[in-house]
Amino acid sequence: MHPDSPISATLVAWGNAWLAGHVGLDEAVDRLERAAGPQVVSGVVTEIPLRRFLADLRAEGVSALRLSLPVAGDPLGLTGPLPFTMAAVEAGQAATAVLRDRCLGLVPSPDRRGSSYSGVLWTAMEAEATPPDVPGLAEAEHALTSAMRSATDALSGVDGPGRGQPSIGGADDGLAPGYPARAHRVAALTARLASVLRLADERGLTAGQVTVRGQALRDLDRAVRRARVAAHNAIVEARHERDAQARP
């Protein structure tokens, strides 16, 4: 699955909204299917439709879905084991279902069966129950703002043919009902910045300019991925904060 595809983020956002009671299961799965076509989950024994798989997870006590956006050398959102980590890094994305006593990883790939069928195949894999080291929403937003400022400063001195700033106009934040307003704001910004990163190229630059530009864009990409993960985890983070405040 190409990492530019937002399907894991869509599963996490709408799955968490469903678990929190903001949308129904049918609405969540319909949103996923509108985004990427029919979806099935491949387990150890057989394949089942995503709708049935999620219903089964609910019966097992699933409490949250977490987003992973890893790249080589930066397994963001992952804690293992190795087979799941490797598959997620290759896909550039994954979702993790948090159950009562274990976690289950879900890695997407294109599912094409004949000329007229195009959907998503989710491979279910065992995942470590240890929570990943990912930033909270406030921390991620601060780091993203800092990375944007640093990238702007670094790139302002890089001249080259066709130089100019690509538009970062409107972009869908990808979140579902029930997410905090701050999460929507951060997610929308990451979507716009991700578009800028995809449009960036190095044609016509000197070796030194390529080095400066490349480092600035890598730093920004890292901040964007962390902010996107934090935004998609924000509905769970907010619930945990409410639960903690409610304890005597």
C-alpha positions in Angstrom: 0.0 0.0 0.0 1.5 3.3 -1.0 2.0 5.5 2.2 0.3 8.4 0.5 -3.0 6.4 0.7 -4.7 7.4 4.0 -6.6 4.2 4.5 -5.0 3.2 7.8 -5.6 6.7 9.1 -9.2 6.4 7.9 -9.7 3.1 9.7 -8.2 4.5 12.9 -10.3 7.8 12.8 -13.6 6.2 12.0 -13.0 3.1 14.1 -12.3 5.2 17.1 -15.3 7.3 16.5 -17.4 4.1 16.3 -15.9 2.8 19.5 -16.6 6.1 21.2 -20.3 6.0 20.1 -20.1 8.9 17.7 -20.9 6.9 14.6 -22.4 3.4 13.9 -20.4 0.5 12.6 -22.1 0.6 9.2 -21.3 4.3 8.8 -17.7 3.7 9.7 -17.2 0.8 7.2 -19.2 2.7 4.5 -16.8 5.6 4.9 -13.8 3.2 4.5 -15.3 1.5 1.4 -16.1 4.9 -0.2 -12.4 5.8 0.2 -10.8 2.6 -1.1 -13.4 0.0 -2.2 -14.4 -3.4 -0.6 -12.2 -4.4 2.3 -11.5 -7.8 3.8 -9.2 -9.0 6.6 -6.9 -12.0 6.2 -6.1 -13.9 9.4 -4.4 -17.1 10.1 -7.3 -19.3 8.8 -9.5 -17.4 6.4 -10.6 -14.0 5.0 -13.6 -12.2 6.4 -15.2 -8.8 5.5 -13.9 -5.9 7.5 -17.4 -5.2 8.9 -17.6 -8.6 10.5 -14.0 -8.4 11.7 -14.6 -5.2 13.5 -17.8 -6.5 15.1 -15.8 -9.6 16.3 -13.1 -7.2 17.8 -15.9 -5.4 19.7 -17.0 -8.7 21.2 -13.4 -9.3 22.2 -13.3 -6.0 24.1 -11.4 -3.7 21.7 -10.9 -0.3 23.3 -9.0 1.7 20.7 -7.3 1.8 17.4 -3.8 3.3 17.0 -2.2 4.7 13.9 1.4 3.9 12.8 3.2 5.8 10.0 6.7 4.3 10.0 9.6 4.7 7.6 12.9 2.9 7.5 14.8 4.0 10.6 11.8 5.5 12.3 9.2 2.9 13.3 6.7 5.5 14.4 3.8 3.9 16.3 5.3 0.4 16.4 6.8 -1.7 19.2 7.1 -5.1 17.4 7.3 -7.9 17.0 9.6 -7.9 14.0 7.2 -9.5 11.4 4.6 -6.8 12.1 7.2 -4.0 12.2 8.7 -5.1 8.9 5.3 -5.4 7.1 4.2 -2.0 8.5 7.4 -0.3 7.4 7.1 -1.8 3.9 3.5 -0.5 3.7 4.4 2.8 5.2 1.4 2.5 7.5 -0.6 0.3 9.8 -3.3 0.3 12.5 -3.2 -1.5 15.8 -6.3 -2.7 17.6 -5.9 -2.6 21.4 -7.7 -5.5 23.1 -8.1 -6.5 26.8 -4.9 -8.5 27.0 -3.2 -8.2 23.6 -2.9 -6.1 20.5 -3.6 -6.9 16.9 -1.8 -5.2 14.0 -3.5 -4.5 10.7 -1.4 -3.9 7.6 -3.1 -2.8 4.3 -2.3 -3.8 0.8 -4.0 -3.3 -2.6 -6.6 -6.1 -3.3 -7.2 -6.6 -7.0 -9.1 -9.7 -8.1 -9.7 -9.4 -11.8 -10.2 -6.3 -13.9 -13.2 -4.9 -12.1 -12.4 -5.5 -8.4 -10.2 -3.1 -6.5 -10.2 -2.9 -2.7 -8.0 -3.3 0.4 -6.7 -6.5 2.0 -5.9 -6.1 5.6 -3.4 -8.6 7.0 -4.0 -9.3 10.7 -0.8 -9.9 12.7 0.1 -10.2 16.4 1.4 -6.9 17.8 3.2 -6.1 21.0 0.9 -4.8 23.8 3.6 -2.3 24.9 2.3 1.2 24.1 4.4 3.0 21.5 6.4 6.1 22.2 4.4 8.7 20.3 3.8 12.3 21.2 0.5 13.7 22.6 -1.4 16.2 20.5 -0.1 19.4 22.2 3.6 18.2 22.0 3.1 17.2 18.3 1.5 20.5 17.4 4.4 22.4 19.0 7.0 20.3 17.2 5.2 20.7 13.9 5.2 24.5 14.3 8.9 24.5 15.1 9.7 22.2 12.1 7.7 24.5 9.7 9.6 27.5 11.0 13.0 25.7 10.6 12.1 24.4 7.1 11.0 27.9 6.0 14.3 29.4 7.3 16.4 26.6 5.7 14.6 26.7 2.3 14.5 30.5 2.0 18.1 30.6 0.9 17.8 27.7 -1.6 17.4 29.1 -5.1 16.8 27.0 -8.1 14.8 26.8 -11.4 11.1 26.9 -10.9 11.4 27.9 -7.3 8.2 28.9 -5.7 5.9 27.7 -2.9 3.3 25.1 -3.9 -0.2 25.9 -2.7 -1.2 24.4 0.6 -4.8 25.2 0.2 -7.8 23.2 1.5 -7.3 19.6 2.4 -9.6 17.1 4.1 -8.3 16.5 7.6 -9.4 12.8 7.4 -10.9 12.7 10.9 -14.3 11.5 12.0 -17.1 13.0 14.2 -16.2 13.2 17.9 -12.6 14.3 17.5 -11.4 17.4 19.5 -11.3 20.7 17.5 -7.6 20.9 18.0 -7.1 17.5 16.4 -9.1 18.6 13.4 -6.9 21.7 13.1 -3.6 19.7 13.4 -4.8 17.0 11.0 -5.8 19.5 8.4 -2.4 21.2 8.6 -0.6 17.9 8.2 -2.7 17.0 5.2 -1.7 20.3 3.5 1.9 19.9 4.4 1.9 16.3 3.2 0.8 17.6 -0.2 3.7 20.1 -0.2 6.2 17.3 0.6 4.9 15.2 -2.3 5.3 18.1 -4.7 8.8 18.9 -3.6 11.6 18.1 -6.1 15.3 18.8 -6.5 15.6 19.4 -10.2 18.2 22.1 -11.1 19.7 22.4 -7.6 23.4 22.1 -6.7 24.6 19.3 -4.5 24.9 21.7 -1.6 21.3 23.0 -2.1 20.0 19.4 -2.4 21.6 18.6 1.0 20.1 21.7 2.7 16.7 21.1 1.1 16.7 17.4 1.7 17.4 17.7 5.5 14.8 20.4 5.9 12.2 18.3 4.1 13.1 15.1 6.1 12.7 17.0 9.4 9.4 18.4 8.3 8.2 15.0 7.1 9.1 13.5 10.5 7.1 16.2 12.3 4.1 15.8 9.9 4.0 12.1 10.5 4.1 12.5 14.3 1.5 15.2 14.2 -0.8 13.1 12.0 -0.4 10.1 14.4 -1.1 12.3 17.4 -4.2 13.8 15.8 -5.7 10.4 15.0 -5.0 9.2 18.5 -6.4 12.3 20.1 -9.9 11.0 20.7 -8.5 8.1 22.7 -6.1 10.5 24.5 -9.0 12.8 25.5 -11.0 9.8 26.8 -8.1 8.7 29.0 -7.7 12.2 30.4 -11.5 12.3 31.2 -11.2 8.9 32.9 -8.2 10.0 35.0 -10.0 13.2 36.1 -13.1 11.2 37.1 -11.1 8.9 39.4 -11.3 9.8 43.1 
